[in-house]
């Protein structure tokens, strides 16, 4: 990765920080060569602070580090795109981003998949999702079947509210099943897109 640190008189290049999972832009910082090497070495995003006149690792005081996922340089070799996994709020104000946006995917289903991934890691006593996962793949698959039958039953009646609620239950448990099988909704979308292009 070739970066033109000499393009600016201070030897710093802008580093746009983006969440790896949600694609939200979290903040803008500046890196010199030393900050870049420190980031690559530790896996934690490090900037050069123009106010402190030193290297500054995001989270060194708050504990809200940004774990490096990938880095790319733009076509002019003078701006970095750094994709990260934030371990807490990014802004010093406590907001998720420096633009006070919620750091969640604009696609709610993708956001819901992330919530499922997090919930399955907690105690079964604390979460319905974790409890269902603790019972194994057969129980999850059985639950999808049950919800599908309930949705079909409601489809034959004229109560839209009940039909839509059962549809939501089915979709939610389908996402659980995809996760349990090591897949996600994008895997299914990819197949549908391939079929559509034929």
PyMOL commands that set and color helices and strands:
alter all, ss='L'
color gray80, all
select helices_A, chain A and resi 5-7+33-42+108-119+128-134+137-155+160-180+185-197
alter helices_A, ss='H'
color red, helices_A
select strands_A, chain A and resi 13-19+25-31+46-49+54-57+66-73+79-86
alter strands_A, ss='S'
color yellow, strands_A
deselect
rebuild
show_as cartoon
